[in-house]
Structure formats: C-alpha cells, structure tokens
Amino acid sequence: MVGSLSVIGFGLAAIGGGIGVGLIFAAYMTSVARQPESQRVLQPMLFLGFAVVEALAILGFVLALIK
C-alpha cells in the first residue's frame, strides 16, 4: 500500500509542475505579445519561474522515491 501511495504523490507532483510551466509560458507569451519591448525584462523572470516550478516537481519525485 505504501508504494502505490508514493506513485500517486509523484503523479500529482508531475501534474502540478506541468500546469505551472504551462501557466508561466502562457503569461509570458501574452505579455510579450501585448508589449514586445518588455521581452528583455520579462525573460529572466520567465526562466526563474520555470526553474522554481521544475525544482518543486523534481523534489516531489525524490520524495516519492524516498518513502
């Protein structure tokens, strides 16, 4: 029973990461489409947000494997 619960936890972490990355890139594309000159300011924030969301997804994967 314990193994199956950790797999469910990893699945939820992967879904959350996928949704988060999708929302981040959608917001970036929308904002750059509205104001193309803001691309240089927004791009570092895009990659920082992407890195944080992916780090949380990897953390969920590691925690699922530990227990």
Phi, psi and omega in degrees: 000326183293318181298320182289329178290325179290327177292322176296320178297319178293322178299318178293323178294321179292320178295317179297319178296318179296317178294318180298314179296319178298318179293321180296312181290327178294318179293322179295313181296321179295316182290324178287327177293327179282320180224090183299333181289347180272005184298319182294330179278323186277335185297317176297324177293326177300311182290328176294315177297320178298317181295320180294316181295318179292325177296321178292324177293319178293321177298320176297322178294316181295317179294328177292327179281332182291314185259000000 
